């Protein structure tokens, strides 16, 4: 589901950090409960196969138009609801980690 949406983003729109990679980094940070900080995320990325500097990521967040990311989140939410109609009716607690990470993302998207 996420891959099909990410494929619509250009993989070569910016030389250092394209939209696909930027959104993938944010999505990974928000959805992976084992990541407790951005440093942990970049440690994992850099020791994996994705070399990204935290400063590059920070600069990209300040200069990008956030509308595309908001559209992607809406598309993902609609897709989840469409695939599982019970999701819209569920009432479940939001863990503090998810809430904190979402606040970080919301703050970055408002820049």
Protein Blocks (a to p, Z undefined) as FASTA:
>chain_A
ZZmmmmmpcfklbfklcfklmmmmmmmmmmmmkbmbfklmmmmmmmmmbccdfklmmmmm
mmpcfklmmmmmmmmmmmmmmmmmmlmmpccdddfklmmmmmmmmmmmmZZ
